[in-house]
Amino acid sequence: MILYFTGWQDAKENVAKHIDWTRMVYNDMKPYISKNPREAYVNYRDLDLGMNNNSNTSFVHVKTKVDPDNFFRHKQSIPPLPLHMR
């Protein structure tokens, strides 16, 4: 598991420099990550993995009950049931 983080104290400092540094480290680490298939720890979502193809209906029903407005959404999140199916 890799966490990429950069921070700075001065708000006037060049933000692009820090973002570029993070991107450089990210690219330098690519040879060391899993490939074909790309993998992540169970409770650590790697958004570079792409879309979630989990169609398990029990998860969908829990997501619909707990987060019906899909506030906690990203590429890999489980979508709630559409309104017409609830």
C-alpha positions in Angstrom: 0.0 0.0 0.0 1.4 3.4 -1.0 0.2 6.8 0.3 1.4 9.7 -1.8 1.4 12.9 0.3 3.0 16.3 0.1 2.5 19.4 2.2 3.8 22.9 2.7 3.5 25.7 5.3 3.4 28.8 3.1 0.2 29.3 1.2 2.1 31.6 -1.2 4.5 28.8 -2.1 4.5 27.3 -5.6 1.7 24.6 -5.3 2.5 23.3 -8.8 6.0 22.3 -7.5 4.5 20.0 -4.9 2.0 18.5 -7.2 4.7 17.9 -9.8 6.8 16.2 -7.2 4.0 13.9 -6.1 3.3 13.0 -9.8 7.0 12.3 -10.3 7.1 9.9 -7.3 3.8 8.3 -8.4 5.3 7.6 -11.9 8.6 6.4 -10.4 6.7 3.8 -8.4 4.8 2.4 -11.3 7.3 -0.5 -11.9 6.7 -1.7 -8.4 2.9 -2.0 -8.4 0.8 -5.0 -9.3 -0.3 -5.4 -12.9 -2.6 -7.6 -14.9 -4.7 -7.5 -12.8 -4.0 -4.3 -10.8 -4.8 -5.1 -7.2 -5.4 -3.2 -4.0 -5.9 -4.1 -0.3 -9.6 -4.9 0.5 -10.3 -1.7 2.5 -8.1 0.5 0.4 -9.6 1.8 -2.8 -7.2 2.5 -5.6 -9.1 4.7 -8.0 -6.7 3.9 -10.8 -8.3 0.4 -10.8 -11.3 1.7 -12.6 -15.0 1.0 -12.2 -16.5 -1.4 -9.6 -18.2 -4.3 -11.4 -19.7 -5.7 -8.1 -23.3 -6.5 -8.9 -24.0 -8.4 -5.6 -27.5 -7.3 -4.9 -27.1 -7.6 -1.1 -24.4 -4.9 -1.3 -26.6 -2.7 -3.5 -29.5 -3.0 -1.0 -27.2 -2.0 1.9 -25.8 0.9 -0.1 -29.3 2.0 -1.0 -30.4 1.9 2.7 -27.3 3.5 4.2 -26.4 6.1 1.4 -29.5 6.5 -0.8 -28.3 9.8 -2.2 -24.9 8.3 -3.1 -23.0 10.9 -1.2 -20.0 8.5 -0.8 -19.4 7.9 -4.5 -16.3 7.3 -6.7 -15.4 5.0 -9.6 -15.4 1.9 -7.4 -18.3 2.6 -5.1 -21.4 0.5 -5.2 -24.2 2.5 -6.7 -27.6 2.6 -4.9 -30.7 1.2 -6.6 -32.3 3.6 -9.0 -35.3 5.4 -7.6 -37.8 3.5 -9.6 -36.5 0.2 -8.2 -36.6 1.1 -4.5 
